[in-house]
Amino acid sequence: MYAENAADNDWYTTATLESHTSTVWSIDFDAEGERLVSCSDDKTLKFWRAYHPGNEEGIYTPDNETVWKCVCTISGEHSRAVYDVAWCKKTGLIATACGDDAIRIFKEDANSKKNEPTFSLMTSEDKAHLQDVNAVKWNPSEEGQLISCSDDGTIKLWKFLE
């Protein structure tokens, strides 16, 4: 994480998030900007939460800077690298683009806890493309519409109905 130093118009690191064991390919914030999800070559999704100075949980925030903690890991759902992740700002659904040619959709469980969230796999489109799926993005204005692209040279539009 970086912030701009207003005094000299320069950027400085405010946080380094470490938990993945291999290349991190993509990240995305939730609608409020208080959580983020990352995906990796290690076949996992990691969910991170911001803890601000004076937080009710009592998490230490050195130098009065926000601290990001990994609060959930999803593993075992992807058989190859996860290249992209998209957190829908309208529905809260999370889509992943994977090296196994699949797109997966996850949803936060209704009884999920703030500091220990849980997510469930809603669906998996196992042959979404003929080759690796490289990216997924939710349409910001049409609920449930997802776009994906692949090594197979195609771009596909999807409609996810819950």
Secondary structure, DSSP 8 states (H G I E B T S, - for coil): -EEEETTTTEEEE-------SS-EEEEEE-TTSSEEEEEETTS-EEEEEEE-TT-TT----GGG--EEEEEEEE-SS-SS-EEEEEE-TTT--EEEEETTS-EEEEEE-TT--SSS--EEEEEEETTSSSS-EEEEEE-SSSTTEEEEEETTS-EEEEE---
